[in-house]
Amino acid sequence: MDTRPHLVILAGKVTDSVTCGFLPAAARLGLRVTVLTDRPADHRGRYGPDVTVTGCRVTDYREVVDALCRSDEPVHAVFSNSDFLQAPAALTAAYLGLPGKDWRAATRAKNKALMRRHLAEIDPVFSVQVTDEGVPEGPYPLVLKPREGVASEDVFLVGDPEELKARYAEIRKRRDDPLVAEEYLPGRLYTLETLGDGERLQVLGSFRTTVSPPRFAEERLEWAPVPPESEQILAQLKALGVGFGACHTEFVVHEGRAHIIEVNYRIIGDHADFLLADLLQIPVFERVLRVHLGEPLGEPPARPAGHAVIDSVFADRPGVLRSAPDLTRWRDGEVDLVYRPVRRVGDTITLTGTNRDYLGTVQAIGPDAAAVEAALARFKAGPHWEIS
């Protein structure tokens, strides 16, 4: 009988964060892993012999609980890195009596309307659900977006009721899930990366984020000192009930006030999780899994020296990707760089104006901003990508 601790991961699509981050971390921790997923064909054959892939309707915690309770194998931790599966994972962990997130906090974080209502007293932000019945009056410009959306998909800045009505009709041709309109929050855009064990919450760091208007696709993340206004964000996260496991929070700072844009109750994505591990020089993925196994937080990481950036490479035209770099690591002077592909040669590219247009990401860590920017410019000047 296999006596190693048993980790269950709830997964939807295949992601680099799980494949190259959490599964190798689980192996280093000596865990046996079951991946429960509603896309088993996508996952089978990708992982080693210590990983079992099982089909399950993971969006329904009742199906997950039933699948785990039908097995005689004990479960020691339930974890997910999917935006859509945090509440099912939390409910499953609670049913099994395992460490996990508060399912109500996971639900509030994912549902932007619930989040705004819950924070109304400490951070009032205009927000209303948009329906076919009429266009809301509000402090234009507004940001129209799916209530539980991801990756800047179908997010639009609208200047007046007529534009909102037109964008609403456009989005409704593609999707039928609820939409919300929120007041546009001006200011400098940051992220706050945290890790908690239910008792203590550590700030791992912060990035300054550059987005491309008017669709808000993320262009780059630049390592930055944690702004003092982040104390306001920590208070808002506490009010939401966020305090267990990894959390990636996007917020703006304007005239001394900090406002949450959205809470992603999982580790930062778009390959910035790997940058976080390399820059902080701590086993970030193992630390996340350890709290789900019931272990307390370790010592907080030291503030790293130097400068770091994640630059996103966007497709500039639709077509078929004919050439592109594979995963590559190299050193340019004093700068360490990593290129990680998002799209593969042979993929068909359709421009969306969102994060879905990424071809890959370039990670750069160096002694200062000048060295990092020069190394990035030299790499991106090369003829690496061809779309035809």
VOGU-3710 file (C-alpha; in Angstrom, 3 decimals, decimal comma):
1> mdtrphlvil> 0,000/0,000/0,000  1,261/3,468/-0,927  1,698/5,412/2,327  2,786/8,717/0,813  0,536/11,719/1,497  -2,166/12,015/-1,155  -2,750/15,365/-2,867  -5,873/15,888/-4,993  -5,675/18,697/-7,577  -8,864/19,967/-9,214
11> agkvtdsvtc> -8,084/21,140/-12,739  -9,800/22,391/-15,851  -7,505/23,150/-18,767  -3,829/22,157/-18,778  -1,635/24,993/-17,432  2,093/25,565/-17,067  1,557/26,542/-13,422  0,348/23,028/-12,582  2,425/21,059/-15,085  5,756/22,821/-14,487
21> gflpaaarlg> 5,160/24,319/-11,039  2,870/22,471/-8,649  3,346/18,906/-9,902  7,170/19,034/-9,693  6,760/20,652/-6,251  4,486/17,791/-5,178  7,113/15,304/-6,351  9,816/17,093/-4,332  7,544/16,909/-1,280  7,090/13,171/-1,789
31> lrvtvltdrp> 3,361/13,373/-2,532  1,188/11,075/-4,579  -1,139/13,118/-6,788  -4,570/12,625/-8,292  -5,657/15,188/-10,880  -9,458/15,369/-10,989  -10,582/17,120/-14,160  -13,493/17,553/-16,524  -10,984/17,370/-19,403  -9,209/14,047/-18,736
41> adhrgrygpd> -8,159/13,522/-22,362  -6,165/16,777/-22,248  -4,267/15,712/-19,114  -3,594/12,011/-19,645  -0,093/11,152/-20,799  1,402/14,494/-19,735  2,528/13,587/-16,238  4,677/10,959/-14,547  3,726/7,658/-12,885  3,037/9,320/-9,519
51> vtvtgcrvtd> 0,142/11,298/-11,027  -3,250/9,692/-11,646  -5,710/11,499/-13,924  -9,407/10,896/-13,207  -12,422/12,332/-14,990  -14,927/14,234/-12,833  -17,321/17,178/-13,164  -15,084/19,326/-10,973  -17,267/22,436/-11,200  -19,741/20,668/-8,867
61> yrevvdalcr> -18,286/20,005/-5,413  -20,885/17,276/-4,849  -19,442/15,284/-7,732  -15,921/15,803/-6,371  -16,902/14,699/-2,857  -18,693/11,656/-4,257  -15,688/10,664/-6,393  -13,274/10,936/-3,467  -15,543/9,175/-0,984  -16,108/6,244/-3,369
71> sdepvhavfs> -12,391/5,543/-3,145  -10,823/3,878/-0,140  -7,684/5,989/-0,523  -7,239/8,672/2,147  -6,886/12,269/0,965  -4,486/14,589/2,785  -4,957/17,800/0,780  -7,349/19,227/-1,823  -5,983/22,028/-3,989  -6,776/23,920/-7,175
81> nsdflqapaa> -5,002/26,665/-9,072  -7,998/27,353/-11,321  -9,946/30,594/-10,968  -13,177/28,687/-11,591  -12,545/25,854/-9,124  -11,601/27,632/-5,886  -15,075/27,322/-4,332  -15,498/23,613/-5,271  -12,030/22,886/-3,876  -12,812/24,790/-0,672
91> ltaaylglpg> -16,139/23,010/-0,192  -14,526/19,618/-0,805  -11,756/20,326/1,688  -14,335/21,453/4,261  -16,416/18,296/3,772  -13,339/16,100/4,239  -12,140/18,082/7,255  -8,953/19,217/5,507  -7,208/22,602/5,519  -8,581/24,924/2,872
101> kdwraatrak> -10,049/28,251/1,933  -13,354/29,564/3,220  -15,767/28,718/0,386  -17,604/31,996/0,957  -14,382/33,972/0,484  -13,603/31,972/-2,658  -17,076/32,759/-3,996  -16,800/36,470/-3,186  -13,393/36,676/-4,854  -14,639/35,111/-8,083
111> nkalmrrhla> -17,979/36,940/-8,293  -17,234/40,635/-8,859  -20,770/41,717/-7,924  -20,590/39,879/-4,598  -17,137/41,326/-3,953  -18,322/44,902/-4,487  -21,388/44,430/-2,280  -19,284/42,887/0,483  -16,750/45,749/0,382  -19,315/48,536/0,024
121> eidpvfsvqv> -18,810/49,918/3,528  -15,000/50,081/3,523  -14,369/50,684/-0,201  -17,495/51,939/-1,999  -17,208/51,515/-5,768  -20,136/51,951/-8,169  -21,068/48,549/-9,589  -24,255/47,249/-11,143  -25,268/44,126/-12,992  -26,218/44,881/-16,603
131> tdegvpegpy> -29,273/43,184/-18,102  -31,421/43,371/-21,227  -33,893/45,521/-19,294  -31,983/48,758/-19,508  -28,695/50,634/-19,481  -27,527/51,753/-16,031  -26,972/55,355/-15,128  -23,642/55,781/-13,464  -20,423/57,757/-13,208  -19,179/57,280/-16,779
141> plvlkpregv> -16,735/56,103/-17,983  -17,627/52,596/-16,813  -15,872/49,281/-17,280  -18,159/46,609/-18,694  -17,005/43,057/-18,006  -18,200/39,519/-17,250  -19,101/39,099/-13,601  -16,853/36,043/-13,304  -14,557/36,582/-16,272  -10,829/36,019/-16,715
151> asedvflvgd> -7,890/37,139/-18,875  -9,394/40,543/-19,852  -11,879/38,747/-22,122  -14,844/40,915/-23,089  -13,699/43,807/-20,884  -14,436/47,257/-22,354  -14,100/50,851/-21,220  -17,321/52,609/-22,231  -17,805/56,365/-22,252  -21,584/56,772/-22,282
161> peelkaryae> -24,875/54,808/-22,177  -25,006/54,386/-25,957  -21,540/52,834/-26,092  -22,398/50,562/-23,165  -25,555/49,416/-24,929  -23,626/48,642/-28,115  -20,858/46,752/-26,284  -23,422/44,828/-24,268  -25,127/43,668/-27,461  -21,748/42,723/-28,959
171> irkrrddplv> -20,754/40,634/-25,938  -24,162/38,950/-25,818  -23,457/37,462/-29,267  -20,536/35,546/-27,729  -21,652/34,683/-24,197  -24,720/34,667/-21,971  -23,219/34,784/-18,466  -23,883/37,824/-16,215  -22,147/41,136/-16,930  -21,366/43,998/-14,575
181> aeeylpgrly> -20,533/47,662/-15,113  -18,174/49,306/-12,626  -16,865/52,812/-12,324  -13,478/53,295/-13,956  -10,858/53,571/-11,217  -7,941/55,817/-12,244  -4,481/55,388/-10,794  -1,304/53,330/-10,908  -2,002/49,633/-11,329  -0,279/47,153/-8,996
191> tletlgdger> -0,539/43,572/-7,866  -0,195/42,210/-4,353  1,027/38,629/-3,976  0,169/36,986/-0,649  0,354/33,588/1,010  -1,533/32,601/4,160  -2,022/29,594/6,396  -5,324/30,718/7,925  -3,580/32,318/10,906  -0,907/34,498/9,318
201> lqvlgsfrtt> -0,752/36,260/5,972  2,561/37,062/4,295  3,128/39,588/1,523  5,467/37,956/-0,990  5,795/41,040/-3,161  4,227/43,402/-5,655  4,356/44,163/-9,373  3,532/47,312/-11,317  1,284/46,345/-14,195  1,113/47,904/-17,652
211> vspprfaeer> -2,106/47,317/-19,595  -3,139/48,260/-23,125  -6,274/50,420/-23,360  -9,134/50,137/-23,966  -9,262/46,340/-23,454  -6,938/46,158/-20,392  -4,754/43,319/-21,745  -1,652/42,995/-19,550  1,522/43,944/-21,411  4,117/43,650/-18,661
221> lewapvppes> 4,708/43,108/-14,953  7,571/44,974/-13,316  8,806/44,077/-9,833  8,197/47,020/-7,523  8,400/48,007/-3,869  5,157/47,193/-2,091  3,254/50,514/-2,039  2,305/51,781/1,425  -1,350/51,864/0,333  -1,274/48,058/0,208
231> eqilaqlkal> -2,265/48,126/3,904  -5,689/49,237/2,688  -5,773/46,228/0,329  -4,849/43,869/3,165  -7,773/45,253/5,167  -10,102/44,687/2,208  -8,824/41,118/1,752  -9,438/40,474/5,442  -12,994/41,758/5,062  -13,496/39,363/2,139
241> gvgfgachte> -12,218/36,460/4,258  -9,119/35,910/2,112  -6,251/34,515/4,156  -5,427/30,949/3,145  -3,148/29,778/0,366  -1,920/31,925/-2,482  -3,753/35,039/-3,656  -3,072/37,434/-6,534  -4,828/40,792/-6,099  -4,926/43,565/-8,684
251> fvvhegrahi> -5,468/47,099/-7,397  -4,998/50,762/-8,242  -3,530/53,559/-6,133  -4,834/57,093/-6,681  -4,385/60,101/-4,391  -3,554/57,927/-1,406  -6,502/55,548/-1,854  -6,187/51,919/-2,909  -9,057/50,122/-4,652  -9,223/46,457/-5,545
261> ievnyriigd> -9,803/45,762/-9,229  -10,133/42,006/-8,810  -9,056/39,177/-6,534  -7,675/35,991/-8,073  -7,624/33,536/-5,184  -4,657/31,553/-6,515  -1,033/32,177/-7,396  -0,209/34,851/-9,980  -0,366/33,560/-13,559  1,042/34,278/-17,016
271> hadflladll> 4,384/32,773/-15,920  4,922/35,409/-13,222  4,679/32,615/-10,638  7,963/31,243/-11,997  9,512/34,703/-11,853  8,366/34,987/-8,235  10,124/31,721/-7,351  13,319/32,652/-9,211  13,466/36,187/-7,861  12,660/35,417/-4,217
281> qipvfervlr> 14,823/32,269/-4,348  12,320/30,319/-2,265  10,291/27,203/-3,191  7,066/29,144/-3,782  5,095/26,219/-5,203  6,086/23,941/-2,309  5,122/26,616/0,208  1,651/26,886/-1,301  1,154/23,115/-1,149  2,504/22,898/2,402
291> vhlgeplgep> -0,225/25,148/3,821  -2,829/22,950/2,111  -1,211/20,008/3,903  -1,786/21,816/7,202  1,732/23,124/7,757  2,313/26,661/9,079  3,938/29,376/7,011  7,715/29,529/6,944  9,739/32,678/7,378  8,804/35,536/5,049
301> parpaghavi> 11,157/35,975/2,078  13,797/38,677/2,131  13,393/41,622/-0,220  15,472/40,673/-3,296  18,060/42,995/-4,788  17,992/43,993/-8,431  15,220/44,372/-10,958  12,833/41,961/-12,678  10,281/42,106/-15,491  7,832/39,809/-17,257
311> dsvfadrpgv> 7,240/41,103/-20,788  4,399/39,606/-22,815  4,848/38,967/-26,536  1,583/39,635/-28,405  0,560/38,387/-31,818  0,324/41,344/-34,207  -1,793/39,632/-36,850  -4,055/36,610/-37,289  -2,831/33,507/-39,085  -0,790/30,383/-38,421
321> lrsapdltrw> 2,269/30,559/-36,174  5,084/29,313/-38,444  8,095/29,830/-36,194  8,629/30,675/-32,527  11,197/29,925/-29,826  10,827/26,950/-27,518  11,418/27,241/-23,781  14,821/28,938/-23,618  17,080/30,097/-20,788  20,142/32,248/-21,371
331> rdgevdlvyr> 22,314/34,952/-19,852  22,891/38,356/-21,449  25,667/40,110/-19,542  24,415/40,300/-15,955  20,793/39,542/-16,863  19,187/36,094/-16,650  16,390/35,603/-19,174  13,768/32,928/-19,788  11,406/32,709/-22,739  8,328/30,575/-22,099
341> pvrrvgdtit> 5,979/29,873/-25,013  2,232/30,251/-24,716  1,422/29,309/-28,320  3,176/26,592/-30,323  4,274/26,391/-33,933  1,265/25,324/-35,987  -1,276/27,073/-33,754  -3,907/29,206/-35,472  -3,899/32,753/-34,128  -7,113/34,786/-33,895
351> ltgtnrdylg> -6,680/38,285/-32,520  -8,913/39,089/-29,555  -7,355/42,205/-28,015  -6,944/40,292/-24,731  -4,372/38,190/-22,889  -5,391/35,351/-25,227  -3,170/37,005/-27,855  0,032/36,087/-26,015  2,626/34,173/-28,042  4,896/33,869/-25,034
361> tvqaigpdaa> 6,481/35,677/-22,128  10,033/36,886/-21,518  11,315/36,881/-17,945  14,349/39,013/-17,108  16,157/39,355/-13,772  19,174/41,634/-13,473  21,057/44,108/-11,290  19,085/47,200/-12,350  16,361/48,453/-14,668  18,762/49,691/-17,366
371> aveaalarfk> 20,463/46,307/-17,753  17,148/44,450/-17,781  15,524/46,738/-20,358  18,565/46,582/-22,647  18,637/42,773/-22,543  14,906/42,571/-23,228  15,216/44,953/-26,184  18,027/42,909/-27,710  15,996/39,708/-27,497  12,739/41,141/-28,803
381> agphweis> 14,518/42,784/-31,757  15,295/39,361/-33,195  13,107/37,661/-35,847  11,761/35,013/-33,461  8,094/34,836/-34,439  6,513/34,405/-37,841  2,759/34,400/-38,428  1,441/33,876/-41,940
//
